[in-house]
């Protein structure tokens, strides 16, 4: 009887150990990661801009991708539109009222795997002092050893739509579209002692 209990305990311990195996950490490569946003301007054009300067990490669980997580932040003042006066307006009190150190953050709260390399990533987006849930339609582009860095690497694309008035950024809506299309592309390197 004692032997059976001991065997059962060892099996359960082994299962618990397997279930709690740590996901692998990947750090975002800021030089190859960006968020591009676009919106309709008065019905005449589609205007675009982008954010860069990412920090963040992906905890990727290969055995159970739904148990993975994503945390990302980027400076508001990293926004680039190609027109300085437009950026100045976006940074003004009409929109962000942005100052040095203000960040946009995304923290995942759940992942639904939808295919071999696709998932819906739900998370909390914090922007302009407001936090709202958003869903990213994500695609794993590739995982493998980077041909130049000789380190494990991963690349993801994702899309979502953000309603800017939800974040107190609704100036000129609906004439300038309240819905903003967002396209995200990131690269990330596996964390390790040899990463600088």
C-alpha positions in Angstrom: 0.0 0.0 0.0 2.8 2.4 0.9 4.6 1.6 -2.3 1.4 2.3 -4.4 1.0 5.7 -2.6 4.6 6.5 -3.1 4.4 5.7 -6.8 1.2 7.8 -7.1 2.9 10.7 -5.3 5.9 10.6 -7.7 3.6 10.5 -10.7 1.6 13.5 -9.5 4.8 15.3 -8.6 6.1 14.6 -12.1 2.9 15.8 -13.7 3.0 19.0 -11.6 6.6 19.6 -12.6 5.7 19.2 -16.3 2.7 21.5 -15.9 4.7 24.2 -14.3 7.7 24.2 -16.7 8.6 27.8 -17.2 7.8 29.4 -20.6 10.7 30.8 -22.5 11.3 34.5 -22.3 11.8 36.6 -25.5 12.9 40.2 -25.3 11.6 42.6 -28.0 14.1 43.9 -30.6 13.2 47.6 -30.6 15.1 48.1 -33.9 12.7 45.8 -35.8 9.4 46.4 -34.0 6.8 49.0 -34.7 3.1 49.9 -34.5 1.6 51.5 -37.6 -1.8 53.2 -37.2 -4.1 54.6 -39.9 -7.3 56.5 -39.9 -9.7 58.2 -42.4 -9.2 62.0 -42.8 -12.5 63.7 -43.7 -13.2 61.1 -46.3 -10.4 62.3 -48.5 -7.4 60.2 -47.5 -6.1 57.5 -45.2 -3.4 59.0 -42.9 -0.8 57.0 -41.2 1.7 57.2 -38.3 3.8 54.9 -36.2 5.2 54.3 -32.8 8.6 52.8 -32.0 11.0 52.6 -29.1 9.5 49.4 -27.7 10.3 47.7 -24.5 8.7 44.4 -23.4 8.8 40.7 -23.3 7.0 37.6 -24.5 6.8 34.5 -22.3 6.2 31.8 -24.9 5.0 28.4 -23.9 5.7 26.1 -26.8 3.8 23.2 -25.2 0.8 25.3 -24.3 0.7 28.5 -26.4 -2.5 29.7 -24.6 -0.4 29.9 -21.4 1.9 32.5 -23.0 1.9 36.2 -22.2 2.9 39.5 -23.7 3.9 42.8 -22.0 4.8 45.8 -24.1 5.4 49.5 -23.6 6.4 52.4 -25.9 6.8 56.1 -25.3 4.0 58.4 -26.5 6.7 60.9 -27.7 8.1 58.2 -30.1 5.1 58.8 -32.4 6.1 59.7 -36.0 3.7 60.9 -38.6 6.0 62.5 -41.2 4.5 65.9 -40.5 5.9 67.8 -37.5 2.9 70.1 -37.1 0.6 67.0 -36.9 2.8 65.4 -34.3 2.8 68.6 -32.2 -1.0 68.7 -32.4 -1.2 65.0 -31.3 1.1 65.8 -28.4 -0.9 68.8 -27.3 -3.8 69.0 -24.9 -6.3 68.4 -27.7 -5.1 64.8 -27.7 -2.4 63.2 -25.5 -1.1 66.2 -23.6 2.1 64.2 -23.8 5.2 64.8 -21.7 8.5 63.0 -21.4 8.0 59.6 -19.8 4.4 59.1 -20.8 3.9 55.5 -22.1 1.4 53.4 -23.9 1.3 49.9 -22.5 -0.3 46.5 -23.4 -0.5 43.6 -21.0 -2.1 40.4 -22.2 -4.8 38.8 -20.1 -5.6 35.8 -22.2 -4.7 34.0 -25.4 -7.0 31.9 -27.6 -5.1 29.7 -30.1 -7.0 29.8 -33.4 -4.7 27.8 -35.7 -1.2 26.4 -36.2 0.4 29.8 -36.1 -2.5 32.2 -35.2 -4.1 33.4 -32.0 -6.4 36.0 -30.5 -4.5 37.9 -27.8 -6.8 39.7 -25.3 -5.2 42.3 -23.1 -5.4 45.7 -21.4 -4.3 48.7 -23.4 -3.4 51.8 -21.4 -3.2 55.0 -23.3 -3.7 58.6 -22.3 -4.5 57.5 -18.7 -7.3 55.2 -19.7 -7.2 51.3 -19.7 -9.5 49.4 -22.0 -9.5 45.7 -23.2 -8.5 45.1 -26.8 -8.1 41.9 -28.9 -5.1 41.4 -31.2 -5.4 39.0 -34.2 -1.8 37.6 -34.1 0.3 35.5 -36.4 3.5 33.8 -35.5 5.6 34.5 -38.6 8.7 32.4 -37.7 10.7 31.0 -34.9 14.3 29.8 -35.3 17.9 30.8 -35.1 18.6 34.3 -36.4 21.0 33.9 -39.3 23.2 36.9 -38.2 22.7 37.0 -34.5 23.0 33.2 -34.1 20.4 33.3 -31.3 16.8 31.9 -31.1 14.5 34.6 -32.6 10.7 35.0 -33.1 8.6 37.3 -35.3 5.0 38.1 -34.9 2.4 40.3 -36.7 -0.9 41.5 -35.3 -3.8 43.7 -36.1 -6.6 45.4 -34.1 -9.0 48.3 -34.3 -9.0 51.0 -31.5 -11.8 53.5 -30.9 -9.8 56.6 -30.0 -12.6 58.3 -28.1 -12.6 55.4 -25.6 -9.2 56.8 -24.6 -10.3 60.5 -24.4 -8.6 61.1 -27.8 -11.8 61.8 -29.8 -11.2 65.3 -31.1 -12.9 65.9 -34.5 -14.7 62.5 -34.5 -16.6 61.4 -36.5 -15.3 63.7 -39.3 -11.9 62.2 -38.7 -12.6 58.6 -38.1 -13.0 57.5 -34.5 -11.8 54.0 -35.4 -8.1 53.6 -35.9 -6.6 50.6 -37.6 -3.5 49.3 -35.9 -0.9 47.0 -37.5 1.9 45.6 -35.3 5.1 43.8 -36.3 7.7 42.7 -33.8 10.8 40.7 -33.5 12.0 39.2 -30.3 15.2 37.4 -29.2 15.3 34.7 -26.6 16.6 36.0 -23.3 19.9 34.6 -22.1 23.3 35.4 -20.6 24.7 36.2 -24.1 22.1 38.8 -24.9 23.3 42.4 -24.6 
